[in-house]
Amino acid sequence: MSLVRPLQPSDAAALDAFLARRADSSMFLRSNALAAGLVDRGEPLQATYVAAVEPGGIVGVAAHCWNGMVLVQAPAHAAALAPEAVRRSRRAVSGFSGPWDQVVAARRALGLDAAPTTRDSRDDLYVLDLAELVLPTALASGTLRCRHPAERELELLAEWRASFAVEALGAAAGPELHAASRADVRLLHERGADWVVLAGEAPVAYSAFNAMLPEIVQIGGVWTPPELRGRGNGRAVVAGSLLAARERNVRRAVLFADPRNTAAKRAYLALGFRIAGDYGLVLLKG
């Protein structure tokens, strides 16, 4: 029988060992734990972690994060762990993320399977060994250039981030969303996780690593303004960011994307990604 208990800082190595065996679908959990530790003060990237533990070690974990998201990596225990993490955090639930079947189980266990959502998606999980990265011609030739954003560009990127949230995540436009987007852009910039691709001197697409480890990164928030689409700009910013990561000895990249987005699917497959499974993302309304 499994023991369900909260995790403490002394559990960090055991938690990472468990998650590393499921690395492709555990990026938020691993990256957040590495960056912010296992103590929850409600600060960015922190969470209340609860695990199922057996004599051989951790066999499942759920985390209720500072932003209300419930993250799961619990093949047989999501329904038990998610409610316990929420009970201990005393925060409202804003959504769920993790392997699809586990997201379904955690949501049902919390009585939220019929709650209104802005996004309820069984996404494709993409993986890429960076040795196999295929560079777009425009990037390889220097026609497009990829770099970290300059400070003067962050306000533009906050506007793009808000537009991404409206289009891809069903968020409501307005001052509150823009303030949240500005904070997200600032946090990513401070972590060195943000990228733009330039045509001449003008940014034409944006991407970020929403989770980072020394050997693997996860791509998120890829955005090209509608008037600049169809030119390979989004593909180039993803490729440029991964080329830079490969130069720092990162070996692997993952991302998840809505299977209905056929343009994104074509772009990711062209870069060398392959679909390795599914991933759930549920964002609750209001």
MARVO-942396 format. One record per residue: residue number from 0; x, z, y of N, C-alpha, C in turn. Coordinates in pm, whole numbers. Example, Ala and Ser with C-alpha at 12.3 -4.5 7.8 and 13.67 -1.06 7.14 Angstrom:
# MARVO-942396
(tivex 0,(1319,780,-569),(1230,780,-450),(1320,780,-330))
(tivex 1,(1285,708,-225),(1367,714,-106),(1290,787,3))
//
This chain:
# MARVO-942396
(tivex 0,(84,0,-119),(0,0,0),(88,0,125))
(tivex 1,(43,-72,228),(120,-83,351),(88,34,444))
(tivex 2,(191,79,514),(175,178,620),(167,105,753))
(tivex 3,(61,132,831),(46,72,963),(95,172,1066))
(tivex 4,(193,131,1146),(248,224,1246),(302,147,1367))
(tivex 5,(311,213,1483),(372,149,1599),(523,137,1579))
(tivex 6,(578,37,1642),(722,17,1634),(792,85,1752))
(tivex 7,(913,132,1726),(996,199,1826),(1124,118,1845))
(tivex 8,(1201,148,1950),(1327,74,1971),(1418,71,1849))
(tivex 9,(1416,175,1769),(1500,178,1649),(1458,76,1544))
(tivex 10,(1338,17,1560),(1289,-83,1465),(1327,-225,1504))
(tivex 11,(1400,-243,1614),(1423,-377,1668),(1489,-469,1567))
(tivex 12,(1592,-422,1499),(1663,-508,1404),(1575,-546,1286))
(tivex 13,(1497,-451,1235),(1408,-480,1122),(1299,-578,1163))
(tivex 14,(1247,-564,1286),(1145,-656,1334),(1202,-797,1344))
(tivex 15,(1320,-811,1401),(1375,-944,1417),(1408,-1007,1281))
(tivex 16,(1453,-925,1187),(1482,-979,1054),(1355,-1035,989))
(tivex 17,(1243,-965,1005),(1116,-1013,952),(1074,-1142,1021))
(tivex 18,(1080,-1143,1155),(1034,-1260,1231),(1125,-1380,1211))
(tivex 19,(1254,-1357,1193),(1348,-1468,1177),(1317,-1551,1054))
(tivex 20,(1254,-1490,955),(1217,-1566,834),(1097,-1656,860))
(tivex 21,(1033,-1638,974),(918,-1719,1015),(941,-1766,1159))
(tivex 22,(1062,-1814,1183),(1110,-1833,1321),(1026,-1932,1400))
(tivex 23,(983,-2041,1338),(917,-2147,1415),(786,-2102,1477))
(tivex 24,(716,-2009,1414),(588,-1963,1466),(594,-1821,1521))
(tivex 25,(716,-1771,1547),(732,-1634,1597),(808,-1628,1729))
(tivex 26,(813,-1737,1802),(901,-1741,1918),(860,-1643,2028))
(tivex 27,(732,-1632,2060),(692,-1538,2165),(729,-1395,2125))
(tivex 28,(700,-1358,2002),(730,-1223,1956),(880,-1195,1960))
(tivex 29,(959,-1284,1906),(1104,-1261,1901),(1167,-1261,2040))
(tivex 30,(1130,-1359,2122),(1189,-1371,2253),(1150,-1254,2343))
(tivex 31,(1023,-1215,2341),(979,-1104,2425),(1045,-974,2382))
(tivex 32,(1054,-951,2251),(1116,-828,2203),(1263,-823,2242))
(tivex 33,(1332,-936,2233),(1472,-940,2271),(1491,-916,2420))
(tivex 34,(1403,-978,2502),(1419,-970,2647),(1373,-837,2705))
(tivex 35,(1267,-778,2647),(1204,-661,2711),(1198,-538,2623))
(tivex 36,(1244,-547,2499),(1245,-429,2413),(1109,-397,2356))
(tivex 37,(1099,-283,2289),(977,-244,2218),(903,-128,2284))
(tivex 38,(945,-89,2403),(875,14,2479),(780,-56,2576))
(tivex 39,(655,-12,2581),(552,-78,2661),(521,4,2786))
(tivex 40,(565,-47,2902),(529,13,3030),(437,-79,3110))
(tivex 41,(390,-185,3045),(301,-278,3112),(372,-378,3201))
(tivex 42,(504,-390,3187),(580,-482,3269),(589,-619,3201))
(tivex 43,(624,-725,3277),(631,-859,3218),(716,-863,3092))
(tivex 44,(662,-931,2991),(720,-954,2859),(710,-834,2765))
(tivex 45,(663,-720,2814),(650,-603,2727),(518,-605,2651))
(tivex 46,(514,-528,2542),(394,-523,2457),(396,-395,2375))
(tivex 47,(279,-360,2324),(267,-257,2222),(272,-326,2086))
(tivex 48,(372,-290,2006),(394,-353,1876),(348,-259,1765))
(tivex 49,(271,-313,1671),(225,-238,1555),(258,-321,1432))
(tivex 50,(313,-255,1330),(357,-328,1210),(296,-270,1084))
(tivex 51,(285,-354,983),(258,-310,847),(392,-300,776))
(tivex 52,(419,-182,718),(549,-156,658),(530,-117,512))
(tivex 53,(610,-180,425),(613,-147,284),(753,-102,247))
(tivex 54,(776,-55,125),(910,-6,89),(1023,-105,117))
(tivex 55,(994,-233,109),(1098,-332,136),(1118,-367,282))
(tivex 56,(1032,-313,370),(1046,-340,513),(916,-388,575))
(tivex 57,(926,-443,694),(810,-492,769),(752,-616,700))
(tivex 58,(620,-619,687),(553,-733,625),(451,-798,718))
(tivex 59,(435,-744,838),(342,-802,935),(353,-729,1067))
(tivex 60,(324,-800,1177),(329,-737,1309),(225,-802,1400))
(tivex 61,(170,-719,1488),(85,-766,1598),(132,-698,1724))
(tivex 62,(126,-768,1836),(168,-714,1965),(61,-743,2068))
(tivex 63,(23,-641,2144),(-68,-662,2256),(13,-657,2383))
(tivex 64,(21,-770,2451),(118,-790,2558),(67,-743,2694))
(tivex 65,(162,-735,2786),(133,-694,2923),(23,-778,2988))
(tivex 66,(12,-904,2949),(-86,-995,3009),(-215,-1003,2929))
(tivex 67,(-233,-918,2830),(-355,-915,2751),(-355,-999,2626))
(tivex 68,(-252,-1083,2607),(-247,-1168,2489),(-213,-1086,2365))
(tivex 69,(-279,-1118,2254),(-248,-1059,2124),(-168,-1162,2044))
(tivex 70,(-46,-1125,2009),(42,-1211,1930),(46,-1159,1787))
(tivex 71,(37,-1250,1690),(35,-1208,1550),(136,-1287,1468))
(tivex 72,(202,-1216,1378),(280,-1276,1270),(262,-1180,1152))
(tivex 73,(150,-1198,1084),(108,-1101,982),(32,-1176,873))
(tivex 74,(102,-1236,780),(36,-1323,681),(-79,-1258,606))
(tivex 75,(-73,-1126,581),(-181,-1061,506),(-243,-942,579))
(tivex 76,(-203,-919,706),(-244,-794,771),(-295,-813,914))
(tivex 77,(-322,-935,957),(-361,-957,1096),(-488,-881,1133))
(tivex 78,(-584,-874,1040),(-711,-808,1070),(-696,-658,1088))
(tivex 79,(-595,-599,1027),(-572,-456,1044),(-483,-427,1164))
(tivex 80,(-385,-510,1189),(-286,-481,1291),(-334,-510,1433))
(tivex 81,(-407,-618,1452),(-449,-654,1588),(-536,-545,1652))
(tivex 82,(-640,-495,1585),(-718,-388,1647),(-637,-262,1677))
(tivex 83,(-541,-230,1591),(-460,-111,1613),(-370,-129,1735))
(tivex 84,(-314,-248,1751),(-230,-273,1869),(-313,-263,1996))
(tivex 85,(-434,-317,1995),(-521,-311,2113),(-564,-168,2140))
(tivex 86,(-595,-94,2036),(-635,46,2054),(-524,127,2120))
(tivex 87,(-402,102,2078),(-290,179,2132),(-250,134,2272))
(tivex 88,(-264,6,2303),(-224,-43,2435),(-325,-5,2543))
(tivex 89,(-453,5,2503),(-563,37,2595),(-580,-70,2703))
(tivex 90,(-543,-191,2671),(-563,-303,2762),(-675,-394,2713))
(tivex 91,(-730,-471,2804),(-828,-572,2766),(-756,-688,2698))
(tivex 92,(-827,-757,2612),(-773,-873,2541),(-803,-998,2622))
(tivex 93,(-698,-1079,2647),(-717,-1204,2721),(-708,-1327,2630))
(tivex 94,(-653,-1309,2509),(-642,-1423,2419),(-558,-1390,2297))
(tivex 95,(-532,-1494,2217),(-460,-1478,2091),(-363,-1594,2073))
(tivex 96,(-251,-1566,2006),(-152,-1670,1979),(-79,-1636,1850))
(tivex 97,(-57,-1740,1768),(13,-1722,1641),(-35,-1825,1541))
(tivex 98,(7,-1815,1417),(-43,-1906,1313),(-196,-1906,1311))
(tivex 99,(-255,-2023,1296),(-399,-2039,1318),(-485,-1943,1235))
(tivex 100,(-460,-1934,1105),(-546,-1849,1022),(-534,-1702,1062))
(tivex 101,(-418,-1663,1111),(-400,-1525,1155),(-472,-1500,1287))
(tivex 102,(-469,-1596,1376),(-544,-1585,1502),(-692,-1569,1473))
(tivex 103,(-744,-1649,1380),(-885,-1639,1343),(-917,-1500,1289))
(tivex 104,(-832,-1446,1202),(-855,-1315,1143),(-848,-1204,1248))
(tivex 105,(-749,-1211,1337),(-734,-1108,1440),(-852,-1110,1537))
(tivex 106,(-894,-1228,1576),(-1007,-1241,1669),(-1135,-1186,1607))
(tivex 107,(-1158,-1219,1480),(-1278,-1169,1413),(-1275,-1018,1399))
(tivex 108,(-1157,-963,1367),(-1146,-818,1349),(-1174,-742,1478))
(tivex 109,(-1148,-805,1591),(-1174,-742,1721),(-1314,-772,1773))
(tivex 110,(-1394,-842,1693),(-1530,-872,1734),(-1539,-974,1845))
(tivex 111,(-1438,-1062,1856),(-1433,-1157,1966),(-1445,-1302,1918))
(tivex 112,(-1488,-1322,1793),(-1493,-1459,1741),(-1599,-1545,1810))
(tivex 113,(-1698,-1481,1876),(-1800,-1559,1948),(-1783,-1546,2100))
(tivex 114,(-1677,-1481,2146),(-1656,-1463,2290),(-1627,-1598,2356))
(tivex 115,(-1678,-1622,2477),(-1650,-1748,2546),(-1501,-1767,2572))
(tivex 116,(-1456,-1890,2567),(-1315,-1922,2584),(-1295,-2032,2686))
(tivex 117,(-1176,-2038,2742),(-1134,-2154,2820),(-1050,-2249,2736))
(tivex 118,(-993,-2195,2629),(-922,-2280,2532),(-933,-2215,2395))
(tivex 119,(-964,-2295,2297),(-976,-2248,2158),(-925,-2363,2072))
(tivex 120,(-794,-2362,2042),(-730,-2481,1991),(-644,-2452,1869))
(tivex 121,(-663,-2533,1767),(-574,-2534,1652),(-472,-2645,1676))
(tivex 122,(-357,-2606,1728),(-256,-2702,1773),(-165,-2744,1660))
(tivex 123,(-96,-2857,1681),(13,-2897,1593),(139,-2821,1633))
(tivex 124,(214,-2772,1535),(342,-2706,1557),(452,-2808,1530))
(tivex 125,(532,-2838,1633),(640,-2935,1625),(774,-2864,1616))
(tivex 126,(867,-2921,1537),(1002,-2865,1525),(1102,-2978,1536))
(tivex 127,(1223,-2942,1585),(1329,-3041,1601),(1464,-2973,1585))
(tivex 128,(1547,-3023,1493),(1688,-2987,1490),(1756,-3066,1601))
(tivex 129,(1822,-2997,1695),(1869,-3063,1816),(1979,-3165,1789))
(tivex 130,(2043,-3159,1672),(2137,-3264,1636),(2067,-3399,1623))
(tivex 131,(1934,-3397,1605),(1857,-3520,1586),(1780,-3561,1711))
(tivex 132,(1807,-3497,1825),(1739,-3530,1949),(1766,-3675,1988))
(tivex 133,(1660,-3748,2023),(1670,-3887,2067),(1650,-3890,2218))
(tivex 134,(1752,-3932,2292),(1743,-3934,2438),(1671,-4060,2486))
(tivex 135,(1575,-4045,2578),(1514,-4164,2639),(1618,-4246,2715))
(tivex 136,(1598,-4375,2719),(1695,-4464,2783),(1715,-4429,2929))
(tivex 137,(1608,-4398,3000),(1619,-4369,3144),(1705,-4246,3169))
(tivex 138,(1700,-4151,3079),(1783,-4031,3094),(1927,-4059,3054))
(tivex 139,(1945,-4128,2944),(2080,-4159,2897),(2156,-4247,2996))
(tivex 140,(2085,-4335,3067),(2149,-4425,3162),(2172,-4363,3299))
(tivex 141,(2110,-4250,3325),(2123,-4187,3455),(2017,-4229,3554))
(tivex 142,(1923,-4314,3514),(1814,-4352,3603),(1731,-4230,3640))
(tivex 143,(1710,-4142,3544),(1648,-4012,3568),(1752,-3904,3543))
(tivex 144,(1745,-3795,3622),(1837,-3683,3606),(1758,-3555,3584))
(tivex 145,(1810,-3467,3501),(1742,-3341,3470),(1832,-3225,3513))
(tivex 146,(1771,-3125,3577),(1845,-3006,3620),(1747,-2891,3639))
(tivex 147,(1802,-2771,3663),(1719,-2659,3703),(1665,-2685,3843))
(tivex 148,(1545,-2638,3874),(1491,-2657,4009),(1573,-2583,4115))
(tivex 149,(1571,-2637,4235),(1626,-2569,4351),(1521,-2473,4406))
(tivex 150,(1568,-2373,4478),(1477,-2275,4536),(1370,-2342,4622))
(tivex 151,(1408,-2444,4696),(1314,-2510,4786),(1203,-2584,4711))
(tivex 152,(1221,-2605,4582),(1122,-2680,4503),(1020,-2591,4434))
(tivex 153,(1037,-2459,4440),(954,-2369,4360),(808,-2370,4404))
(tivex 154,(781,-2387,4533),(642,-2388,4576),(570,-2512,4522))
(tivex 155,(637,-2626,4521),(579,-2746,4460),(552,-2721,4313))
(tivex 156,(645,-2656,4244),(628,-2631,4101),(516,-2532,4075))
(tivex 157,(493,-2438,4167),(378,-2348,4153),(248,-2426,4161))
(tivex 158,(243,-2526,4248),(123,-2611,4255),(106,-2689,4126))
(tivex 159,(217,-2740,4072),(209,-2813,3945),(168,-2720,3831))
(tivex 160,(221,-2599,3833),(186,-2502,3728),(37,-2471,3731))
(tivex 161,(-19,-2455,3848),(-162,-2430,3861),(-242,-2550,3810))
(tivex 162,(-197,-2670,3843),(-267,-2790,3795),(-262,-2799,3643))
(tivex 163,(-147,-2764,3585),(-136,-2760,3439),(-236,-2662,3380))
(tivex 164,(-248,-2542,3441),(-338,-2440,3388),(-483,-2488,3392))
(tivex 165,(-519,-2559,3497),(-657,-2611,3507),(-681,-2718,3402))
(tivex 166,(-588,-2814,3390),(-609,-2927,3300),(-593,-2890,3153))
(tivex 167,(-489,-2814,3121),(-455,-2789,2981),(-514,-2660,2926))
(tivex 168,(-537,-2561,3013),(-579,-2430,2964),(-719,-2392,3009))
(tivex 169,(-785,-2476,3089),(-921,-2448,3131),(-933,-2342,3238))
(tivex 170,(-825,-2314,3311),(-828,-2210,3414),(-911,-2258,3534))
(tivex 171,(-961,-2161,3610),(-1039,-2191,3731),(-944,-2200,3850))
(tivex 172,(-952,-2310,3924),(-868,-2327,4041),(-905,-2227,4149))
(tivex 173,(-805,-2191,4230),(-832,-2099,4339),(-710,-2017,4374))
(tivex 174,(-722,-1932,4476),(-606,-1852,4521),(-549,-1761,4413))
(tivex 175,(-635,-1706,4327),(-585,-1616,4223),(-498,-1692,4124))
(tivex 176,(-541,-1811,4085),(-460,-1891,3993),(-328,-1931,4059))
(tivex 177,(-332,-1968,4186),(-207,-2010,4251),(-109,-1893,4259))
(tivex 178,(-160,-1774,4289),(-71,-1658,4294),(-9,-1631,4157))
(tivex 179,(-89,-1640,4051),(-37,-1619,3916),(64,-1727,3880))
(tivex 180,(37,-1851,3920),(127,-1961,3890),(259,-1944,3963))
(tivex 181,(252,-1899,4087),(374,-1873,4163),(459,-1766,4094))
(tivex 182,(393,-1660,4046),(465,-1554,3976),(527,-1606,3846))
(tivex 183,(453,-1691,3772),(507,-1749,3648),(630,-1834,3677))
(tivex 184,(622,-1918,3778),(733,-2005,3814),(854,-1922,3854))
(tivex 185,(832,-1817,3931),(943,-1732,3974),(1010,-1664,3855))
(tivex 186,(929,-1612,3760),(985,-1546,3643),(1067,-1643,3558))
(tivex 187,(1013,-1763,3537),(1087,-1863,3460),(1217,-1902,3530))
(tivex 188,(1212,-1913,3662),(1331,-1951,3737),(1438,-1842,3728))
(tivex 189,(1396,-1718,3738),(1492,-1608,3731),(1556,-1598,3593))
(tivex 190,(1486,-1644,3490),(1541,-1643,3355),(1622,-1769,3323))
(tivex 191,(1627,-1865,3416),(1697,-1991,3391),(1629,-2076,3287))
(tivex 192,(1496,-2067,3282),(1420,-2133,3176),(1341,-2254,3225))
(tivex 193,(1362,-2297,3349),(1282,-2403,3409),(1365,-2528,3433))
(tivex 194,(1296,-2643,3430),(1365,-2772,3440),(1278,-2871,3517))
(tivex 195,(1344,-2957,3595),(1277,-3071,3656),(1357,-3196,3624))
(tivex 196,(1287,-3308,3621),(1354,-3437,3612),(1332,-3509,3743))
(tivex 197,(1437,-3576,3791),(1436,-3639,3922),(1446,-3789,3911))
(tivex 198,(1365,-3859,3993),(1382,-4001,4017),(1437,-4012,4158))
(tivex 199,(1563,-4047,4172),(1628,-4034,4301),(1646,-3886,4332))
(tivex 200,(1588,-3842,4443),(1594,-3700,4479),(1461,-3630,4461))
(tivex 201,(1362,-3701,4410),(1226,-3645,4402),(1196,-3594,4262))
(tivex 202,(1150,-3467,4248),(1103,-3420,4117),(981,-3499,4073))
(tivex 203,(981,-3541,3946),(868,-3619,3895),(808,-3558,3769))
(tivex 204,(867,-3452,3715),(809,-3383,3600),(878,-3247,3587))
(tivex 205,(808,-3156,3519),(850,-3016,3508),(830,-2969,3365))
(tivex 206,(920,-2885,3318),(906,-2825,3187),(975,-2690,3188))
(tivex 207,(947,-2609,3088),(1007,-2477,3081),(1026,-2437,2936))
(tivex 208,(1115,-2342,2915),(1124,-2273,2788),(1042,-2145,2802))
(tivex 209,(929,-2137,2734),(848,-2017,2745),(890,-1908,2647))
(tivex 210,(987,-1938,2565),(1050,-1839,2477),(1190,-1890,2445))
(tivex 211,(1288,-1799,2447),(1428,-1839,2427),(1500,-1737,2339))
(tivex 212,(1578,-1790,2247),(1670,-1712,2166),(1804,-1784,2166))
(tivex 213,(1912,-1719,2126),(2042,-1787,2129),(2045,-1916,2047))
(tivex 214,(1966,-1924,1940),(1975,-2040,1851),(1853,-2132,1855))
(tivex 215,(1746,-2091,1925),(1622,-2168,1922),(1547,-2146,2052))
(tivex 216,(1480,-2253,2102),(1398,-2243,2222),(1260,-2301,2193))
(tivex 217,(1164,-2256,2272),(1027,-2307,2261),(986,-2367,2395))
(tivex 218,(938,-2489,2390),(901,-2564,2511),(754,-2538,2544))
(tivex 219,(726,-2523,2674),(588,-2505,2717),(569,-2551,2860))
(tivex 220,(444,-2572,2897),(411,-2603,3036),(464,-2736,3085))
(tivex 221,(476,-2835,2998),(524,-2966,3041),(419,-3030,3131))
(tivex 222,(463,-3074,3249),(366,-3128,3346),(424,-3244,3423))
(tivex 223,(349,-3353,3424),(376,-3466,3511),(252,-3491,3595))
(tivex 224,(263,-3497,3728),(145,-3527,3809),(79,-3657,3764))
(tivex 225,(-54,-3663,3769),(-124,-3782,3716),(-73,-3913,3770))
(tivex 226,(-37,-3917,3900),(6,-4044,3959),(144,-4088,3912))
(tivex 227,(216,-3998,3841),(351,-4030,3794),(358,-4043,3642))
(tivex 228,(243,-4047,3576),(241,-4055,3430),(258,-4198,3381))
(tivex 229,(287,-4210,3252),(303,-4341,3191),(438,-4404,3217))
(tivex 230,(535,-4325,3269),(667,-4378,3301),(778,-4309,3222))
(tivex 231,(741,-4220,3128),(840,-4151,3050),(900,-4029,3116))
(tivex 232,(840,-3984,3227),(897,-3870,3300),(886,-3740,3221))
(tivex 233,(771,-3716,3159),(755,-3594,3079),(849,-3592,2960))
(tivex 234,(862,-3705,2894),(955,-3714,2781),(1098,-3686,2828))
(tivex 235,(1133,-3735,2946),(1269,-3718,2996),(1299,-3573,3032))
(tivex 236,(1204,-3501,3090),(1232,-3362,3127),(1247,-3275,3003))
(tivex 237,(1168,-3301,2900),(1184,-3227,2774),(1320,-3258,2713))
(tivex 238,(1355,-3385,2707),(1483,-3424,2647),(1601,-3368,2725))
(tivex 239,(1592,-3373,2857),(1702,-3323,2939),(1723,-3174,2921))
(tivex 240,(1613,-3099,2913),(1625,-2955,2892),(1686,-2925,2756))
(tivex 241,(1650,-3003,2655),(1702,-2979,2520),(1848,-3023,2508))
(tivex 242,(1886,-3126,2580),(2027,-3167,2581),(2113,-3055,2640))
(tivex 243,(2066,-2995,2749),(2139,-2883,2808),(2144,-2764,2712))
(tivex 244,(2033,-2738,2644),(2032,-2628,2546),(2130,-2655,2433))
(tivex 245,(2134,-2778,2385),(2227,-2813,2276),(2372,-2791,2319))
(tivex 246,(2401,-2817,2445),(2537,-2794,2495),(2573,-2646,2499))
(tivex 247,(2471,-2559,2494),(2494,-2414,2488),(2485,-2364,2343))
(tivex 248,(2490,-2456,2247),(2490,-2425,2104),(2353,-2381,2051))
(tivex 249,(2245,-2407,2126),(2111,-2392,2069),(2094,-2501,1963))
(tivex 250,(2038,-2465,1850),(2033,-2560,1737),(1895,-2615,1708))
(tivex 251,(1790,-2554,1762),(1655,-2592,1720),(1557,-2574,1836))
(tivex 252,(1452,-2654,1836),(1347,-2642,1936),(1212,-2650,1866))
(tivex 253,(1115,-2579,1922),(978,-2584,1872),(883,-2596,1991))
(tivex 254,(763,-2640,1963),(656,-2642,2063),(525,-2658,1988))
(tivex 255,(415,-2628,2056),(284,-2656,1998),(201,-2731,2100))
(tivex 256,(117,-2823,2050),(42,-2911,2138),(-91,-2948,2073))
(tivex 257,(-190,-2969,2158),(-324,-3008,2114),(-315,-3143,2043))
(tivex 258,(-362,-3153,1920),(-353,-3281,1847),(-435,-3392,1911))
(tivex 259,(-527,-3357,2000),(-607,-3460,2067),(-530,-3528,2180))
(tivex 260,(-417,-3470,2221),(-335,-3529,2327),(-241,-3632,2264))
(tivex 261,(-290,-3753,2249),(-215,-3856,2176),(-91,-3900,2253))
(tivex 262,(-95,-3897,2386),(22,-3936,2464),(136,-3836,2442))
(tivex 263,(103,-3707,2443),(205,-3605,2417),(260,-3619,2276))
(tivex 264,(173,-3646,2180),(218,-3662,2042),(318,-3776,2030))
(tivex 265,(287,-3890,2092),(380,-4004,2087),(515,-3967,2150))
(tivex 266,(509,-3894,2261),(633,-3858,2331),(719,-3765,2247))
(tivex 267,(658,-3665,2186),(735,-3568,2108),(793,-3632,1981))
(tivex 268,(715,-3714,1915),(766,-3782,1796),(880,-3876,1831))
(tivex 269,(872,-3940,1949),(978,-4031,1991),(1108,-3958,2018))
(tivex 270,(1101,-3830,2055),(1221,-3751,2079),(1283,-3699,1950))
(tivex 271,(1213,-3716,1838),(1265,-3671,1710),(1193,-3552,1651))
(tivex 272,(1095,-3497,1721),(1018,-3386,1666),(938,-3432,1545))
(tivex 273,(908,-3337,1457),(815,-3361,1347),(714,-3247,1344))
(tivex 274,(597,-3275,1293),(492,-3175,1282),(514,-3095,1153))
(tivex 275,(523,-2961,1168),(558,-2876,1054),(447,-2781,1015))
(tivex 276,(334,-2782,1086),(226,-2690,1055),(130,-2681,1171))
(tivex 277,(58,-2570,1178),(-37,-2552,1288),(-10,-2421,1360))
(tivex 278,(-74,-2407,1476),(-53,-2291,1560),(-180,-2270,1642))
(tivex 279,(-223,-2145,1653),(-346,-2116,1724),(-322,-2064,1864))
(tivex 280,(-401,-2114,1958),(-400,-2062,2095),(-545,-2046,2140))
(tivex 281,(-585,-1922,2166),(-719,-1891,2213),(-706,-1814,2344))
(tivex 282,(-771,-1865,2448),(-774,-1797,2577),(-918,-1762,2611))
(tivex 283,(-945,-1634,2629),(-1080,-1590,2655),(-1119,-1612,2801))
(tivex 284,(-1244,-1639,2825),(-1294,-1665,2959),(-1310,-1532,3035))
(tivex 285,(-1262,-1534,3157),(-1286,-1424,3250),(-1226,-1292,3212))
//
